[in-house]
Each structure stands twice: as C-alpha cells, then as structure tokens.
Amino acid sequence: MSPIYFRNTWERGFGTYPLKGDALAEALRHAVEAGYRAIDTAQMYNNEADVGRALKTLGVAREQLCVTTKVHPDHFGAGHFLASVEQSLKDLQLDVIDVLLLHWPPIGGEIEPALHQLAEARRRGLTRHIGISNYNVAMMEQARILLGDEPIACNQVEFHPLLDQHRLLEAAARTGIPLSSYCSVARGEVFKYPLLTELARDYGRTPAQIVLHWILQHGVAINTMSTKPANIRANFDLMDFTLSTPDLTRIDALMQTGYRIVTRDVARWAPEWD
C-alpha cells in the first residue's frame, strides 16, 4: 500500500460502532458504494466477525481496503496480546490487518509493554501499520521515544469543534504521529450551534460536512458512522470545497476545554486528559 494511497483512503474512514449484524452489513454496503475504503472496528465493539462477513460480500478487492482494528486493554498482557490479534484476523477473515491500534492506554500508565507487543505484531506480519488511541500528550511523546524509528500510523482520539485539542495537535506536529478523529460531530451536539447552520447555508453544504471539513483542514483524519445512505454519501463527498481562514477561526471559537463525549464515567481506561 503506497503512502499516497494510504493517506487518500484512510483520511475518510467509516466507523462501525455500535453496529452489528444486518444493520452493519447494510451500512458497509452503502459506505463502499459511496467510496469509502477505510473501515474502522475494534475488539471492544464485538463486531469484528460481522465486519469480516460483510467485507466478503462487498465485491471490493482486498488491496483496495484499509481495515483498522484495535486491541482491547484486557488483552495487553504478553500472554494474550498476539493471540487476540490472531483471533481478530480470524474474525475479520483477513490475512493481515492494515492498521492495528492500542485502543486505550494501560491502566496505571505503564505503556511500554503494550507498545512492544504492538511492534512485535507488526514484525510477525500480523499488521501492516501500528498506532495508538486515546493517548494524551505525554503518552504520545513516550510512544515516539519507546518505538524509536517504528512508524506510528495515528493516535485516534475524540476530536470535534466543541473540544479544545490544540495540545494534541501540537504534539502530533512534534512527534510525527498524526491524529485521527472519532465522535467527529460530538454525537450530534455540534448541530445545536447556529454558526454551523449558517456556514452550511453559505457553503451550500450540510452542517456535518462543515464540521468534517473543519477537522480535515486541521490535518486530522475523520471516522464517521451513519446508517442513512444519504448521510453516508454526504460524509464522504466533501473534498470539493474549502473553508476560509476566517470561517475556520469562527468554528475554532466553539471549542470548550473539557467538553468530552467519552469520559472516565464510560471508559475506565481513560488517562488524565490534556
């Protein structure tokens, strides 16, 4: 997979949480028809087998797909990590995972063992690329040091206009670890803000397209999920316009430090956020 193809494919990913069964298969069918080739899942979602079955029905060549999955923190131990990745491969019906992430930092903050297991998975040919998810700034910097020259595909994090993530953006620039977003529209909370409706009208776009392009223009990849065909298409077809610098700044002003969808209340693995 060439770097250019990887970037063009991966910067607009289709997320699968919390879909399962027929609903997941139908959503993936519409996603692929819309142009998505990057598919995001995780051991924690309990839908890897459903994703694997659906991928077999899509009629898309394997080399055109970029499949990301994430290792559950409960599997970070040396005796479980590689076995869990092999099970993911079996469930996904793949010979190799394209991008393998650590889903959360280990409880207690000792990140070195899991990172070494992740690198070992790549050395054994279980995955093409490796990365992290939900790492704070200090953990990103540690990961960069601990993995040395090992490329780190991304840090997948909550990223939307209502959350100030400028420290992570700065860390991404320093470490060379790109950011990838989840909760890209804050589970609909962004649509409560009139500014986004106003900009959507000005640009002839949907509010979601405005938000997603704002994320892309900050150099962050997007992962979106919908079961509605029209929304699936709209969330992908957003590369033919650009938000002006003043409008980017207006959206930036919505950021609220600490406004998080995913908190310690729902994720016991969450670190101390920046």
N, C-alpha and C positions, 0 to 999 in steps of 0.2 A: 504494500500500500504506500504510494508516494506521499511525501509531505503535503503537496498541493491537494491531492485527492482527499487525504485525511482531513485537512482543515475545511475544505469546502463541504465535505459530507458531515463532519462532526459538529460544526458550529450551529447547526439547527437540528437538534435531536428530538426524538419522540419518546416521552416518558410513558411508562406503563403502570405506575402505581396510581390507584389501587385496583386496577382492572384484573379480571381473571376470566377464564372460560370463554364462552361465545362472545361476550362483550369485548374482551381483549382482542380476540381474533378479528372481529369486525372492525374495531378501531385501527388495528395494524393494517388491515387491507386498505382502508381509506387513506391511512398515512402514506403507505407505499405508492398508492395511486397519485397522491398529491406531490410526491417527490422525495419524501423522507427516505434516507438510507442509514441513518444513525438511530439505533434502538437502545433504550436505557432500561435496565431492570436491576434486580438485586436479590440476593439470597433472602433478605429480610422481607421482601414483598410476597414471598411464597407463590410466585407465578412464573418462575423460570421454565418449568415444564410446559405451561400454557404458551409461553413465548416460543419455545422450541417447536411445538406442534404448529403454531401459526406460521412461523417462518418457512416451514416446509411447504406451505400452500400458496405462498405469495408469488411464485414464478420469477423471483429475482435471483440472479447469480450470486453465489456466496461472496465472491470477491468484490461485489458492489456494496456489501453491507458492512456496517461498523457496529458491532454489538458490544455494549458495555454492561458489565455486572459488577456487583460489589460484595465483598466478603463480610459476613456478619461478625460483629465483635466477639461473639461467643466462640468463634472458630479461629481466633488469632493464635492460639497455642500451637507450638511446634508439632504436636501430635495430631492436630485437627486441620490445620490451615490447608495444606496441599490436598488432603482428602476431600475437603469441602469444595475446593476448586474443581477437582476431578468430577465430583457429583454435579456441580454446576454445568460442566461441559456435557455430561451425560444428559441432564435435564434439558439443556438448550439444544441438544443434538448437533453439537459443533465439535470440530477437531481442535480448534483453538479459539480463545476469547480474544477479541480485538483490544478491548481496554478493561483492565481489572483494577478496581479501586478498593481501598480500605474504607468501609462505609462510615465508620466513626473512629475517633481516637480511642485507644485502650483506656479503660477505667484506671485511674491512678496516674495517667500521663506519661508512662514509660513507653515511648513509641518505637524504640529501636528494634525489639524482637519482631514485631509485626511487619515493619518495613523490610527487614532481612528476609522474612518469609515471602513477602511480596516479590522481592527481587529474585528469590530462588524460583518462584513460579514462572517468571519470565525466562530465566536461564534454562529451565526444563522444557520450555516450549509450550507451556500451558496458555500463555497470553502473549500478544504482540507488544502491548503497551501497558504501563502500570501508572497508577495515580492514587490520589488520596481524596477524602471527602470530609467536610466539616472540621478541617484543621484551622486553628487560629494562627495568628502571625508567627508567634514563637515556634509553633509546631511546624509551620511551613519552612522556616529557616533551619530548624533542626533536621527536617527531612532532606533538605537540599544538601546539608553537610554530611549526613549519615549515608546517603545514597551516592555521594560523590558525583561521578560523571554519568550515572544512570539517569536517562531522561525521565522526567515525571510529566505525564500527559496533562494532568489538570488537578486542581483542587475544586471539587464540586461542592458548592455552598449555596445557602439561601441568598438570593440577590434579586432585589426589586427596588422601585423608586421610593418606597417607604422605609427603607433600612439603609443607614449610613455604613457602607462597606469600603470607605476610601482607604482605610488602613490595610485591608486585604489587597486592594488594587495596587497600593504602593509595594506591598510585599511580593505580589506577583511580578512586578517590574524588576525588583531587586533579585529575586530568586530564579526568574525564568520559568516559574510554574504558572501556567495560565489558569484563569478561573472559568468555571462552568456553572451555570445557574440552575437551581430548582426553586419552586414556588415563585416563578418568574412574574406572575401577576398577583402575588400575595393572596392566592386563593380567592380572587375577586375583590379584595379590599381596595385595590387601586382604582377601581371603577367608581368609587364613591367621590372621587375628586373631580370637580368640574373642569379643571385645567385639561385633563386628558380628553374629555369630551370635546372641548373647544379645539384642541390641537387635531383631534381626529377629523373634525369638520373642516379645518383649514387645509389639511393634507389630503382629504378625501380618503381616509383610512378608517379602520376600526380603532377604538381605544386600545385594544390588545396589541394591534400592530404597532402603535406608537410606543407602548411600553417595551415590547420586544426589540424594536429597533433602537430604543434608548440603551438597552442592555448591550446589544451588539456594538453600538458606537462607543461604548466604554471598553471594548475589547474582550467582552465576556461571551462565551458560548451560551446558547439557550437550550433548555429542555422543556417542552410543552406537552400537555396531555389534554385531549378532549375526546369525547365520543360522538360529537356532532360533525358530520362531514364538512359543512361549510366552515366551521371554525378551524378544523384540521387544515383545510386548504389555506385559509387566511393566515394562519400562524406560520405557514411555510412560505407563502408568496409575499415577501416583504422586503425584497432586496433591490427594488427599483425606485426607491426614494431615499432621501437623507434628511435627517432633522438638522435644522440650522443650529449654529452655536448658541444663539440667544434662547432658542427653544429647549435645547439640552440643559442649559443653565436653569431655566424655569422649572423643568422637571426635577433637576438636582435639588432644588429648594424644598421639595416634598419630603426629602429624607429625614427620618426621625430616628435618632440614635436609640437603639434598644427595641425598636418596633420589630418583633420577630414573630413569625408564624410557628416555627419549631423552637421550643424552649425546653428547659430541664424538666418541665412538667410532663412532657411527652417523649423525651429522649434522655434516658438515664446516662447515656454515654457522652452527652454534650460537654465540651470543655468550657473553660472560662472564656467567654466571647470577648473580642476586642471592641 
